[in-house]
Amino acid sequence: MTDSARGRPTMKDVATAAGVALKTVSRVVNEEPGVTPATARRVLAAIERLGYRRNESARLLRRGRTATIGLVIEDLGDPFYSGMGRAVEQVALAHGSLMFSGSSGEDPRRERDLLLAFCARRVDGLVIVPAGPDHGYLRPELDAGVAAVFADRPGGLDADTVLCANAAGAYAGVTHLLRHGHRRVAFLGDDPAIFTAAERLSGYRRALADAGLGADASLVAMGPPERAGAALSAMLAGGDPPTAVFTGNSRITVAVLRAGHRPPMVAFDDFELADLLVPGVTVVAQDPMGLGRTAAELLFERIAGGRGPARRIELPTRLVPRGSGELPPPAPGTAGPGHG
């Protein structure tokens, strides 16, 4: 039984089929000199007939690389992270590399399993959206030459990090509502243990403080996005309800809208159809493609041998007025916002 009968055809199979030495096939495959045109044609015909494919992994390993990287994000189905992942993949392809990817689901153990599985496959580098603060388990991999970049949140190692301006973006969004006359602005955020959620809450509080307003704990709700609609309903049913809302990410915004609320609002993160609602949703827009592209470019600089101290890059956000963030507070004696 030949090697090709057991599985993929090998270079030895090609040599046998073409009636040449193994070294001759190697020269043809690697486009090296020393083979006559007639012999090269015979070898290429055998390659075509057998369906032989060069083992790129073995070739690259001999050069110390595998031409693969790993990406671990929170959720591949989240539009923000899918945009970021697409940008990482585009940069990888431009560098002749393929990308493995997986979702951590905000579970540090799942993140660890994924990252170590990628390292076991000898990836050249990792782009990581951290699910937890401890990445010490990656230290042996980094010492062995694997590059790593943290994106969207800082990680637990001294490595390049790319973030968005979370606190500054939230500050700008809340200040926008205050400038339109609101004094009771609610904040609906994600789990405060998540870096981005905590940063956006900090920006919210700073905007209120700079406007001379005290923070009211009854106007802040932090937790899973699916609870945001109920949390806002409870606030609106209170004796001194908010007149406007700042939502901490797109999933929270969608949960609020699905619950039937249409308050004066600024949302952190743009989302599909935000401009088609009536009124359109004013947003603090991030650039997920820019985040992924910047992180991947930093990664490939390190893979190429770049040295120097770890870098921390913060990408700006952009306020996009569309109508919901420009609505004034209700006139005294009228029903508050949020329904219909």
Phi and psi restraints in degrees (value plus and minus 20) as a CYANA .aco file:
   2 THR   PHI    -100.0   -60.0
   2 THR   PSI     144.9   184.9
   3 ASP   PHI     -78.7   -38.7
   3 ASP   PSI     -59.2   -19.2
   4 SER   PHI     -86.4   -46.4
   4 SER   PSI     -49.0    -9.0
   5 ALA   PHI     -90.5   -50.5
   5 ALA   PSI     -44.6    -4.6
   6 ARG   PHI    -106.0   -66.0
   6 ARG   PSI     -33.9     6.1
   7 GLY   PHI     152.6   192.6
   7 GLY   PSI    -159.3  -119.3
   8 ARG   PHI     -86.9   -46.9
   8 ARG   PSI     122.0   162.0
   9 PRO   PHI     -84.4   -44.4
   9 PRO   PSI     124.7   164.7
  10 THR   PHI    -129.2   -89.2
  10 THR   PSI     152.0   192.0
  11 MET   PHI     -82.9   -42.9
  11 MET   PSI     -52.3   -12.3
  12 LYS   PHI     -84.9   -44.9
  12 LYS   PSI     -59.6   -19.6
  13 ASP   PHI     -81.4   -41.4
  13 ASP   PSI     -61.5   -21.5
  14 VAL   PHI     -82.9   -42.9
  14 VAL   PSI     -63.6   -23.6
  15 ALA   PHI     -80.6   -40.6
  15 ALA   PSI     -62.5   -22.5
  16 THR   PHI     -84.7   -44.7
  16 THR   PSI     -64.9   -24.9
  17 ALA   PHI     -85.8   -45.8
  17 ALA   PSI     -55.1   -15.1
  18 ALA   PHI    -109.3   -69.3
  18 ALA   PSI     -29.9    10.1
  19 GLY   PHI      48.3    88.3
  19 GLY   PSI      19.5    59.5
  20 VAL   PHI    -151.4  -111.4
  20 VAL   PSI     152.6   192.6
  21 ALA   PHI     -95.6   -55.6
  21 ALA   PSI     135.0   175.0
  22 LEU   PHI     -78.0   -38.0
  22 LEU   PSI     -59.4   -19.4
  23 LYS   PHI     -82.8   -42.8
  23 LYS   PSI     -54.0   -14.0
  24 THR   PHI     -84.3   -44.3
  24 THR   PSI     -63.9   -23.9
  25 VAL   PHI     -80.7   -40.7
  25 VAL   PSI     -62.8   -22.8
  26 SER   PHI     -78.9   -38.9
  26 SER   PSI     -61.8   -21.8
  27 ARG   PHI     -85.3   -45.3
  27 ARG   PSI     -60.7   -20.7
  28 VAL   PHI     -86.3   -46.3
  28 VAL   PSI     -66.5   -26.5
  29 VAL   PHI     -81.7   -41.7
  29 VAL   PSI     -59.3   -19.3
  30 ASN   PHI    -114.3   -74.3
  30 ASN   PSI     -11.2    28.8
  31 GLU   PHI      36.0    76.0
  31 GLU   PSI      24.3    64.3
  32 GLU   PHI    -116.0   -76.0
  32 GLU   PSI     135.5   175.5
  33 PRO   PHI     -94.7   -54.7
  33 PRO   PSI     152.7   192.7
  34 GLY   PHI      82.6   122.6
  34 GLY   PSI      -9.3    30.7
  35 VAL   PHI    -144.5  -104.5
  35 VAL   PSI     111.8   151.8
  36 THR   PHI     -89.0   -49.0
  36 THR   PSI     132.5   172.5
  37 PRO   PHI     -75.1   -35.1
  37 PRO   PSI     -61.3   -21.3
  38 ALA   PHI     -83.5   -43.5
  38 ALA   PSI     -64.1   -24.1
  39 THR   PHI     -85.2   -45.2
  39 THR   PSI     -61.2   -21.2
  40 ALA   PHI     -80.3   -40.3
  40 ALA   PSI     -60.8   -20.8
  41 ARG   PHI     -84.1   -44.1
  41 ARG   PSI     -58.8   -18.8
  42 ARG   PHI     -85.1   -45.1
  42 ARG   PSI     -61.3   -21.3
  43 VAL   PHI     -85.7   -45.7
  43 VAL   PSI     -64.6   -24.6
  44 LEU   PHI     -84.2   -44.2
  44 LEU   PSI     -55.7   -15.7
  45 ALA   PHI     -84.7   -44.7
  45 ALA   PSI     -60.5   -20.5
  46 ALA   PHI     -85.9   -45.9
  46 ALA   PSI     -59.2   -19.2
  47 ILE   PHI     -80.2   -40.2
  47 ILE   PSI     -65.1   -25.1
  48 GLU   PHI     -85.7   -45.7
  48 GLU   PSI     -63.1   -23.1
  49 ARG   PHI     -86.7   -46.7
  49 ARG   PSI     -59.5   -19.5
  50 LEU   PHI    -105.0   -65.0
  50 LEU   PSI     -37.6     2.4
  51 GLY   PHI      54.2    94.2
  51 GLY   PSI      12.0    52.0
  52 TYR   PHI     -88.3   -48.3
  52 TYR   PSI     118.9   158.9
  53 ARG   PHI    -147.8  -107.8
  53 ARG   PSI     113.9   153.9
  54 ARG   PHI     -84.3   -44.3
  54 ARG   PSI     120.3   160.3
  55 ASN   PHI     -98.4   -58.4
  55 ASN   PSI      71.2   111.2
  56 GLU   PHI     -85.1   -45.1
  56 GLU   PSI     -55.2   -15.2
  57 SER   PHI     -80.9   -40.9
  57 SER   PSI     -66.0   -26.0
  58 ALA   PHI     -84.4   -44.4
  58 ALA   PSI     -61.3   -21.3
  59 ARG   PHI     -82.3   -42.3
  59 ARG   PSI     -65.0   -25.0
  60 LEU   PHI     -89.6   -49.6
  60 LEU   PSI     -56.8   -16.8
  61 LEU   PHI     -80.3   -40.3
  61 LEU   PSI     -55.0   -15.0
  62 ARG   PHI     -83.8   -43.8
  62 ARG   PSI     -44.1    -4.1
  63 ARG   PHI    -113.2   -73.2
  63 ARG   PSI     -19.7    20.3
  64 GLY   PHI      67.9   107.9
  64 GLY   PSI      -6.2    33.8
  65 ARG   PHI    -156.7  -116.7
  65 ARG   PSI     141.2   181.2
  66 THR   PHI    -137.6   -97.6
  66 THR   PSI     -26.5    13.5
  67 ALA   PHI      37.8    77.8
  67 ALA   PSI      18.3    58.3
  68 THR   PHI    -156.8  -116.8
  68 THR   PSI     130.3   170.3
  69 ILE   PHI    -152.2  -112.2
  69 ILE   PSI     143.3   183.3
  70 GLY   PHI    -136.5   -96.5
  70 GLY   PSI     123.0   163.0
  71 LEU   PHI    -147.0  -107.0
  71 LEU   PSI     104.1   144.1
  72 VAL   PHI    -140.3  -100.3
  72 VAL   PSI     100.3   140.3
  73 ILE   PHI    -144.8  -104.8
  73 ILE   PSI     157.2   197.2
  74 GLU   PHI     -88.4   -48.4
  74 GLU   PSI     -69.5   -29.5
  75 ASP   PHI    -174.0  -134.0
  75 ASP   PSI      96.1   136.1
  76 LEU   PHI     -81.6   -41.6
  76 LEU   PSI     -44.5    -4.5
  77 GLY   PHI    -103.7   -63.7
  77 GLY   PSI     -31.2     8.8
  78 ASP   PHI     -93.4   -53.4
  78 ASP   PSI     106.6   146.6
  79 PRO   PHI     -75.3   -35.3
  79 PRO   PSI     -57.0   -17.0
  80 PHE   PHI     -82.4   -42.4
  80 PHE   PSI     -69.8   -29.8
  81 TYR   PHI     -94.9   -54.9
  81 TYR   PSI     -48.7    -8.7
  82 SER   PHI     -87.5   -47.5
  82 SER   PSI     -56.6   -16.6
  83 GLY   PHI     -85.2   -45.2
  83 GLY   PSI     -61.9   -21.9
  84 MET   PHI     -83.4   -43.4
  84 MET   PSI     -64.4   -24.4
  85 GLY   PHI     -83.1   -43.1
  85 GLY   PSI     -57.7   -17.7
  86 ARG   PHI     -82.0   -42.0
  86 ARG   PSI     -60.7   -20.7
  87 ALA   PHI     -86.5   -46.5
  87 ALA   PSI     -61.0   -21.0
  88 VAL   PHI     -79.7   -39.7
  88 VAL   PSI     -63.6   -23.6
  89 GLU   PHI     -84.4   -44.4
  89 GLU   PSI     -59.8   -19.8
  90 GLN   PHI     -81.3   -41.3
  90 GLN   PSI     -62.8   -22.8
  91 VAL   PHI     -86.0   -46.0
  91 VAL   PSI     -61.4   -21.4
  92 ALA   PHI     -79.8   -39.8
  92 ALA   PSI     -65.1   -25.1
  93 LEU   PHI     -83.5   -43.5
  93 LEU   PSI     -57.4   -17.4
  94 ALA   PHI     -83.8   -43.8
  94 ALA   PSI     -44.0    -4.0
  95 HIS   PHI    -118.3   -78.3
  95 HIS   PSI      -7.1    32.9
  96 GLY   PHI      51.9    91.9
  96 GLY   PSI       6.8    46.8
  97 SER   PHI    -140.4  -100.4
  97 SER   PSI     136.3   176.3
  98 LEU   PHI    -124.0   -84.0
  98 LEU   PSI     141.5   181.5
  99 MET   PHI    -144.4  -104.4
  99 MET   PSI     108.3   148.3
 100 PHE   PHI    -110.9   -70.9
 100 PHE   PSI     125.7   165.7
 101 SER   PHI    -163.8  -123.8
 101 SER   PSI     135.6   175.6
 102 GLY   PHI    -180.7  -140.7
 102 GLY   PSI     140.8   180.8
 103 SER   PHI    -124.0   -84.0
 103 SER   PSI     113.9   153.9
 104 SER   PHI    -106.1   -66.1
 104 SER   PSI     -43.0    -3.0
 105 GLY   PHI      41.3    81.3
 105 GLY   PSI       8.1    48.1
 106 GLU   PHI      41.8    81.8
 106 GLU   PSI       2.4    42.4
 107 ASP   PHI    -126.4   -86.4
 107 ASP   PSI      91.4   131.4
 108 PRO   PHI     -78.0   -38.0
 108 PRO   PSI     -53.5   -13.5
 109 ARG   PHI     -88.6   -48.6
 109 ARG   PSI     -61.0   -21.0
 110 ARG   PHI     -84.1   -44.1
 110 ARG   PSI     -60.9   -20.9
 111 GLU   PHI     -79.0   -39.0
 111 GLU   PSI     -66.5   -26.5
 112 ARG   PHI     -80.0   -40.0
 112 ARG   PSI     -66.3   -26.3
 113 ASP   PHI     -80.1   -40.1
 113 ASP   PSI     -63.5   -23.5
 114 LEU   PHI     -84.2   -44.2
 114 LEU   PSI     -68.4   -28.4
 115 LEU   PHI     -83.2   -43.2
 115 LEU   PSI     -62.1   -22.1
 116 LEU   PHI     -90.6   -50.6
 116 LEU   PSI     -51.5   -11.5
 117 ALA   PHI     -85.9   -45.9
 117 ALA   PSI     -60.3   -20.3
 118 PHE   PHI     -85.0   -45.0
 118 PHE   PSI     -62.2   -22.2
 119 CYS   PHI     -83.8   -43.8
 119 CYS   PSI     -55.4   -15.4
 120 ALA   PHI     -84.3   -44.3
 120 ALA   PSI     -43.3    -3.3
 121 ARG   PHI    -112.0   -72.0
 121 ARG   PSI      -8.4    31.6
 122 ARG   PHI      44.5    84.5
 122 ARG   PSI      18.5    58.5
 123 VAL   PHI     -82.2   -42.2
 123 VAL   PSI     134.0   174.0
 124 ASP   PHI    -100.8   -60.8
 124 ASP   PSI     -45.0    -5.0
 125 GLY   PHI    -185.1  -145.1
 125 GLY   PSI     148.7   188.7
 126 LEU   PHI    -154.1  -114.1
 126 LEU   PSI     116.6   156.6
 127 VAL   PHI    -130.9   -90.9
 127 VAL   PSI     105.3   145.3
 128 ILE   PHI    -147.7  -107.7
 128 ILE   PSI     106.3   146.3
 129 VAL   PHI    -116.8   -76.8
 129 VAL   PSI      84.3   124.3
 130 PRO   PHI     -84.7   -44.7
 130 PRO   PSI     117.7   157.7
 131 ALA   PHI    -118.4   -78.4
 131 ALA   PSI     -34.3     5.7
 132 GLY   PHI    -169.5  -129.5
 132 GLY   PSI     152.3   192.3
 133 PRO   PHI    -108.4   -68.4
 133 PRO   PSI     -30.9     9.1
 134 ASP   PHI    -126.2   -86.2
 134 ASP   PSI      95.7   135.7
 135 HIS   PHI    -146.4  -106.4
 135 HIS   PSI       4.4    44.4
 136 GLY   PHI     -80.2   -40.2
 136 GLY   PSI     -46.8    -6.8
 137 TYR   PHI     -84.8   -44.8
 137 TYR   PSI     -36.1     3.9
 138 LEU   PHI    -107.6   -67.6
 138 LEU   PSI     -29.2    10.8
 139 ARG   PHI     -77.6   -37.6
 139 ARG   PSI     -64.5   -24.5
 140 PRO   PHI     -81.6   -41.6
 140 PRO   PSI     -53.4   -13.4
 141 GLU   PHI     -89.2   -49.2
 141 GLU   PSI     -62.1   -22.1
 142 LEU   PHI     -86.9   -46.9
 142 LEU   PSI     -59.0   -19.0
 143 ASP   PHI     -83.7   -43.7
 143 ASP   PSI     -47.3    -7.3
 144 ALA   PHI    -104.4   -64.4
 144 ALA   PSI     -22.0    18.0
 145 GLY   PHI      92.9   132.9
 145 GLY   PSI     -20.8    19.2
 146 VAL   PHI     -94.9   -54.9
 146 VAL   PSI     110.9   150.9
 147 ALA   PHI    -107.3   -67.3
 147 ALA   PSI     133.8   173.8
 148 ALA   PHI    -166.6  -126.6
 148 ALA   PSI     122.2   162.2
 149 VAL   PHI    -154.6  -114.6
 149 VAL   PSI     113.3   153.3
 150 PHE   PHI    -113.1   -73.1
 150 PHE   PSI     119.8   159.8
 151 ALA   PHI    -151.1  -111.1
 151 ALA   PSI     122.8   162.8
 152 ASP   PHI      55.8    95.8
 152 ASP   PSI     -51.6   -11.6
 153 ARG   PHI    -165.3  -125.3
 153 ARG   PSI     129.5   169.5
 154 PRO   PHI     -92.4   -52.4
 154 PRO   PSI     131.9   171.9
 155 GLY   PHI    -128.4   -88.4
 155 GLY   PSI    -192.0  -152.0
 156 GLY   PHI    -115.5   -75.5
 156 GLY   PSI       1.7    41.7
 157 LEU   PHI    -154.3  -114.3
 157 LEU   PSI     138.9   178.9
 158 ASP   PHI    -100.3   -60.3
 158 ASP   PSI      69.8   109.8
 159 ALA   PHI    -161.0  -121.0
 159 ALA   PSI     143.1   183.1
 160 ASP   PHI     -74.4   -34.4
 160 ASP   PSI     120.7   160.7
 161 THR   PHI    -159.1  -119.1
 161 THR   PSI     114.9   154.9
 162 VAL   PHI    -141.8  -101.8
 162 VAL   PSI     102.9   142.9
 163 LEU   PHI    -145.0  -105.0
 163 LEU   PSI     145.6   185.6
 164 CYS   PHI    -120.9   -80.9
 164 CYS   PSI     139.4   179.4
 165 ALA   PHI     -98.3   -58.3
 165 ALA   PSI      54.1    94.1
 166 ASN   PHI     -84.3   -44.3
 166 ASN   PSI     -72.5   -32.5
 167 ALA   PHI     -85.4   -45.4
 167 ALA   PSI     -64.0   -24.0
 168 ALA   PHI     -85.1   -45.1
 168 ALA   PSI     -58.3   -18.3
 169 GLY   PHI     -85.8   -45.8
 169 GLY   PSI     -63.2   -23.2
 170 ALA   PHI     -84.8   -44.8
 170 ALA   PSI     -60.4   -20.4
 171 TYR   PHI     -77.9   -37.9
 171 TYR   PSI     -65.7   -25.7
 172 ALA   PHI     -85.1   -45.1
 172 ALA   PSI     -60.5   -20.5
 173 GLY   PHI     -86.6   -46.6
 173 GLY   PSI     -63.6   -23.6
 174 VAL   PHI     -89.6   -49.6
 174 VAL   PSI     -61.1   -21.1
 175 THR   PHI     -79.7   -39.7
 175 THR   PSI     -55.7   -15.7
 176 HIS   PHI     -80.7   -40.7
 176 HIS   PSI     -63.3   -23.3
 177 LEU   PHI     -86.6   -46.6
 177 LEU   PSI     -60.6   -20.6
 178 LEU   PHI     -82.4   -42.4
 178 LEU   PSI     -57.6   -17.6
 179 ARG   PHI     -88.5   -48.5
 179 ARG   PSI     -38.1     1.9
 180 HIS   PHI    -117.4   -77.4
 180 HIS   PSI      -0.4    39.6
 181 GLY   PHI      78.3   118.3
 181 GLY   PSI     -20.2    19.8
 182 HIS   PHI    -102.8   -62.8
 182 HIS   PSI     120.9   160.9
 183 ARG   PHI    -143.5  -103.5
 183 ARG   PSI     -36.3     3.7
 184 ARG   PHI    -139.2   -99.2
 184 ARG   PSI      75.0   115.0
 185 VAL   PHI    -129.7   -89.7
 185 VAL   PSI     102.1   142.1
 186 ALA   PHI    -102.9   -62.9
 186 ALA   PSI     132.5   172.5
 187 PHE   PHI    -143.3  -103.3
 187 PHE   PSI     102.4   142.4
 188 LEU   PHI    -133.3   -93.3
 188 LEU   PSI      91.3   131.3
 189 GLY   PHI    -144.8  -104.8
 189 GLY   PSI     150.8   190.8
 190 ASP   PHI    -101.6   -61.6
 190 ASP   PSI    -193.4  -153.4
 191 ASP   PHI     -72.3   -32.3
 191 ASP   PSI     103.3   143.3
 192 PRO   PHI     -85.1   -45.1
 192 PRO   PSI     -32.9     7.1
 193 ALA   PHI     -94.1   -54.1
 193 ALA   PSI     -35.7     4.3
 194 ILE   PHI    -101.1   -61.1
 194 ILE   PSI     110.3   150.3
 195 PHE   PHI     -73.4   -33.4
 195 PHE   PSI     -68.4   -28.4
 196 THR   PHI     -84.2   -44.2
 196 THR   PSI     -58.8   -18.8
 197 ALA   PHI     -84.5   -44.5
 197 ALA   PSI     -63.4   -23.4
 198 ALA   PHI     -84.9   -44.9
 198 ALA   PSI     -59.7   -19.7
 199 GLU   PHI     -85.0   -45.0
 199 GLU   PSI     -60.6   -20.6
 200 ARG   PHI     -89.5   -49.5
 200 ARG   PSI     -56.3   -16.3
 201 LEU   PHI     -83.0   -43.0
 201 LEU   PSI     -59.5   -19.5
 202 SER   PHI     -81.8   -41.8
 202 SER   PSI     -62.4   -22.4
 203 GLY   PHI     -84.2   -44.2
 203 GLY   PSI     -58.2   -18.2
 204 TYR   PHI     -80.6   -40.6
 204 TYR   PSI     -69.0   -29.0
 205 ARG   PHI     -84.6   -44.6
 205 ARG   PSI     -58.5   -18.5
 206 ARG   PHI     -87.3   -47.3
 206 ARG   PSI     -56.6   -16.6
 207 ALA   PHI     -83.8   -43.8
 207 ALA   PSI     -61.9   -21.9
 208 LEU   PHI     -84.6   -44.6
 208 LEU   PSI     -64.3   -24.3
 209 ALA   PHI     -82.4   -42.4
 209 ALA   PSI     -62.4   -22.4
 210 ASP   PHI     -87.7   -47.7
 210 ASP   PSI     -41.0    -1.0
 211 ALA   PHI    -112.1   -72.1
 211 ALA   PSI     -15.8    24.2
 212 GLY   PHI      57.4    97.4
 212 GLY   PSI       2.5    42.5
 213 LEU   PHI    -129.2   -89.2
 213 LEU   PSI     115.5   155.5
 214 GLY   PHI     -98.3   -58.3
 214 GLY   PSI     128.3   168.3
 215 ALA   PHI     -95.6   -55.6
 215 ALA   PSI     113.4   153.4
 216 ASP   PHI    -129.3   -89.3
 216 ASP   PSI      91.7   131.7
 217 ALA   PHI     -80.5   -40.5
 217 ALA   PSI     -45.7    -5.7
 218 SER   PHI     -91.3   -51.3
 218 SER   PSI     -32.1     7.9
 219 LEU   PHI    -120.1   -80.1
 219 LEU   PSI     -11.5    28.5
 220 VAL   PHI    -138.8   -98.8
 220 VAL   PSI     107.8   147.8
 221 ALA   PHI    -152.3  -112.3
 221 ALA   PSI     103.2   143.2
 222 MET   PHI    -141.0  -101.0
 222 MET   PSI     114.4   154.4
 223 GLY   PHI     140.3   180.3
 223 GLY   PSI    -188.1  -148.1
 224 PRO   PHI     -77.1   -37.1
 224 PRO   PSI     119.8   159.8
 225 PRO   PHI     -75.5   -35.5
 225 PRO   PSI     -53.7   -13.7
 226 GLU   PHI     -86.2   -46.2
 226 GLU   PSI     -33.7     6.3
 227 ARG   PHI    -114.6   -74.6
 227 ARG   PSI     -22.1    17.9
 228 ALA   PHI     -85.0   -45.0
 228 ALA   PSI     -59.4   -19.4
 229 GLY   PHI     -81.5   -41.5
 229 GLY   PSI     -65.6   -25.6
 230 ALA   PHI     -85.7   -45.7
 230 ALA   PSI     -57.8   -17.8
 231 ALA   PHI     -83.3   -43.3
 231 ALA   PSI     -62.9   -22.9
 232 LEU   PHI     -88.3   -48.3
 232 LEU   PSI     -57.6   -17.6
 233 SER   PHI     -78.1   -38.1
 233 SER   PSI     -62.6   -22.6
 234 ALA   PHI     -84.6   -44.6
 234 ALA   PSI     -60.7   -20.7
 235 MET   PHI     -83.1   -43.1
 235 MET   PSI     -63.5   -23.5
 236 LEU   PHI     -88.8   -48.8
 236 LEU   PSI     -44.4    -4.4
 237 ALA   PHI    -104.1   -64.1
 237 ALA   PSI     -25.8    14.2
 238 GLY   PHI     -95.3   -55.3
 238 GLY   PSI     155.5   195.5
 239 GLY   PHI     -92.9   -52.9
 239 GLY   PSI     -46.0    -6.0
 240 ASP   PHI    -153.2  -113.2
 240 ASP   PSI      54.9    94.9
 241 PRO   PHI     -92.5   -52.5
 241 PRO   PSI     141.3   181.3
 242 PRO   PHI     -90.2   -50.2
 242 PRO   PSI     133.5   173.5
 243 THR   PHI    -122.5   -82.5
 243 THR   PSI     -28.5    11.5
 244 ALA   PHI    -173.7  -133.7
 244 ALA   PSI     143.4   183.4
 245 VAL   PHI    -155.1  -115.1
 245 VAL   PSI     119.0   159.0
 246 PHE   PHI    -133.8   -93.8
 246 PHE   PSI     101.2   141.2
 247 THR   PHI    -121.5   -81.5
 247 THR   PSI     120.2   160.2
 248 GLY   PHI    -104.6   -64.6
 248 GLY   PSI     -34.0     6.0
 249 ASN   PHI    -183.1  -143.1
 249 ASN   PSI     153.1   193.1
 250 SER   PHI     -86.7   -46.7
 250 SER   PSI     -53.3   -13.3
 251 ARG   PHI     -88.0   -48.0
 251 ARG   PSI     -56.7   -16.7
 252 ILE   PHI     -86.8   -46.8
 252 ILE   PSI     -62.5   -22.5
 253 THR   PHI     -78.5   -38.5
 253 THR   PSI     -67.7   -27.7
 254 VAL   PHI     -82.7   -42.7
 254 VAL   PSI     -58.5   -18.5
 255 ALA   PHI     -82.7   -42.7
 255 ALA   PSI     -59.4   -19.4
 256 VAL   PHI     -84.6   -44.6
 256 VAL   PSI     -65.4   -25.4
 257 LEU   PHI     -86.2   -46.2
 257 LEU   PSI     -59.6   -19.6
 258 ARG   PHI     -86.3   -46.3
 258 ARG   PSI     -47.1    -7.1
 259 ALA   PHI     -95.9   -55.9
 259 ALA   PSI     -23.1    16.9
 260 GLY   PHI      74.1   114.1
 260 GLY   PSI     -13.5    26.5
 261 HIS   PHI    -107.0   -67.0
 261 HIS   PSI     116.9   156.9
 262 ARG   PHI    -153.8  -113.8
 262 ARG   PSI      39.6    79.6
 263 PRO   PHI     -99.7   -59.7
 263 PRO   PSI     144.9   184.9
 264 PRO   PHI     -74.7   -34.7
 264 PRO   PSI     107.6   147.6
 265 MET   PHI    -174.3  -134.3
 265 MET   PSI     123.8   163.8
 266 VAL   PHI    -141.5  -101.5
 266 VAL   PSI     113.9   153.9
 267 ALA   PHI    -134.7   -94.7
 267 ALA   PSI     115.2   155.2
 268 PHE   PHI    -102.0   -62.0
 268 PHE   PSI     106.2   146.2
 269 ASP   PHI      72.5   112.5
 269 ASP   PSI     109.8   149.8
 270 ASP   PHI     -99.5   -59.5
 270 ASP   PSI     141.2   181.2
 271 PHE   PHI    -172.4  -132.4
 271 PHE   PSI     139.3   179.3
 272 GLU   PHI     -81.7   -41.7
 272 GLU   PSI     115.8   155.8
 273 LEU   PHI      54.1    94.1
 273 LEU   PSI     -13.8    26.2
 274 ALA   PHI     -78.9   -38.9
 274 ALA   PSI     -52.4   -12.4
 275 ASP   PHI    -101.6   -61.6
 275 ASP   PSI     -31.2     8.8
 276 LEU   PHI    -117.6   -77.6
 276 LEU   PSI     -31.2     8.8
 277 LEU   PHI     -90.6   -50.6
 277 LEU   PSI     143.1   183.1
 278 VAL   PHI    -143.0  -103.0
 278 VAL   PSI      91.5   131.5
 279 PRO   PHI     -93.3   -53.3
 279 PRO   PSI     142.2   182.2
 280 GLY   PHI     -82.5   -42.5
 280 GLY   PSI     130.0   170.0
 281 VAL   PHI    -107.5   -67.5
 281 VAL   PSI     100.6   140.6
 282 THR   PHI     -90.9   -50.9
 282 THR   PSI     112.8   152.8
 283 VAL   PHI    -151.9  -111.9
 283 VAL   PSI     136.3   176.3
 284 VAL   PHI    -119.3   -79.3
 284 VAL   PSI      84.4   124.4
 285 ALA   PHI    -108.8   -68.8
 285 ALA   PSI     112.2   152.2
 286 GLN   PHI    -113.9   -73.9
 286 GLN   PSI     158.5   198.5
 287 ASP   PHI    -145.7  -105.7
 287 ASP   PSI      63.8   103.8
 288 PRO   PHI     -82.1   -42.1
 288 PRO   PSI     -54.8   -14.8
 289 MET   PHI     -85.3   -45.3
 289 MET   PSI     -62.1   -22.1
 290 GLY   PHI     -84.3   -44.3
 290 GLY   PSI     -57.1   -17.1
 291 LEU   PHI     -82.5   -42.5
 291 LEU   PSI     -69.2   -29.2
 292 GLY   PHI     -85.5   -45.5
 292 GLY   PSI     -61.3   -21.3
 293 ARG   PHI     -84.1   -44.1
 293 ARG   PSI     -64.8   -24.8
 294 THR   PHI     -84.2   -44.2
 294 THR   PSI     -63.9   -23.9
 295 ALA   PHI     -82.5   -42.5
 295 ALA   PSI     -62.7   -22.7
 296 ALA   PHI     -88.2   -48.2
 296 ALA   PSI     -58.2   -18.2
 297 GLU   PHI     -85.0   -45.0
 297 GLU   PSI     -60.1   -20.1
 298 LEU   PHI     -82.2   -42.2
 298 LEU   PSI     -61.0   -21.0
 299 LEU   PHI     -80.9   -40.9
 299 LEU   PSI     -66.4   -26.4
 300 PHE   PHI     -91.8   -51.8
 300 PHE   PSI     -44.2    -4.2
 301 GLU   PHI     -83.7   -43.7
 301 GLU   PSI     -61.9   -21.9
 302 ARG   PHI     -89.1   -49.1
 302 ARG   PSI     -60.8   -20.8
 303 ILE   PHI     -80.2   -40.2
 303 ILE   PSI     -56.0   -16.0
 304 ALA   PHI     -96.1   -56.1
 304 ALA   PSI     -21.4    18.6
 305 GLY   PHI      89.2   129.2
 305 GLY   PSI     -12.1    27.9
 306 GLY   PHI     -80.6   -40.6
 306 GLY   PSI     115.8   155.8
 307 ARG   PHI    -138.9   -98.9
 307 ARG   PSI    -192.6  -152.6
 308 GLY   PHI      86.5   126.5
 308 GLY   PSI     150.0   190.0
 309 PRO   PHI     -85.7   -45.7
 309 PRO   PSI     137.6   177.6
 310 ALA   PHI     -82.0   -42.0
 310 ALA   PSI     121.1   161.1
 311 ARG   PHI    -126.0   -86.0
 311 ARG   PSI     127.9   167.9
 312 ARG   PHI    -145.5  -105.5
 312 ARG   PSI      93.8   133.8
 313 ILE   PHI    -134.1   -94.1
 313 ILE   PSI     111.5   151.5
 314 GLU   PHI    -136.0   -96.0
 314 GLU   PSI      98.4   138.4
 315 LEU   PHI    -108.3   -68.3
 315 LEU   PSI     120.4   160.4
 316 PRO   PHI     -93.3   -53.3
 316 PRO   PSI     139.8   179.8
 317 THR   PHI    -126.0   -86.0
 317 THR   PSI     154.7   194.7
 318 ARG   PHI    -161.4  -121.4
 318 ARG   PSI     106.6   146.6
 319 LEU   PHI    -100.9   -60.9
 319 LEU   PSI     106.2   146.2
 320 VAL   PHI    -138.8   -98.8
 320 VAL   PSI      78.4   118.4
 321 PRO   PHI     -92.0   -52.0
 321 PRO   PSI     111.8   151.8
 322 ARG   PHI    -155.9  -115.9
 322 ARG   PSI     -24.3    15.7
 323 GLY   PHI     114.7   154.7
 323 GLY   PSI     -67.7   -27.7
 324 SER   PHI     -87.8   -47.8
 324 SER   PSI     -51.2   -11.2
 325 GLY   PHI    -105.2   -65.2
 325 GLY   PSI     -22.9    17.1
 326 GLU   PHI    -128.4   -88.4
 326 GLU   PSI     -18.6    21.4
 327 LEU   PHI     -91.5   -51.5
 327 LEU   PSI     118.9   158.9
 328 PRO   PHI    -101.7   -61.7
 328 PRO   PSI     146.5   186.5
 329 PRO   PHI     -82.7   -42.7
 329 PRO   PSI     136.8   176.8
 330 PRO   PHI     -86.4   -46.4
 330 PRO   PSI     130.8   170.8
 331 ALA   PHI     -85.8   -45.8
 331 ALA   PSI     128.2   168.2
 332 PRO   PHI     -74.3   -34.3
 332 PRO   PSI     115.3   155.3
 333 GLY   PHI      69.5   109.5
 333 GLY   PSI     -24.5    15.5
 334 THR   PHI    -121.7   -81.7
 334 THR   PSI     146.0   186.0
 335 ALA   PHI     -87.3   -47.3
 335 ALA   PSI     125.8   165.8
 336 GLY   PHI     -92.5   -52.5
 336 GLY   PSI     154.1   194.1
 337 PRO   PHI     -98.9   -58.9
 337 PRO   PSI     148.4   188.4
 338 GLY   PHI     102.6   142.6
 338 GLY   PSI     -30.8     9.2
 339 HIS   PHI    -145.3  -105.3
 339 HIS   PSI     134.2   174.2
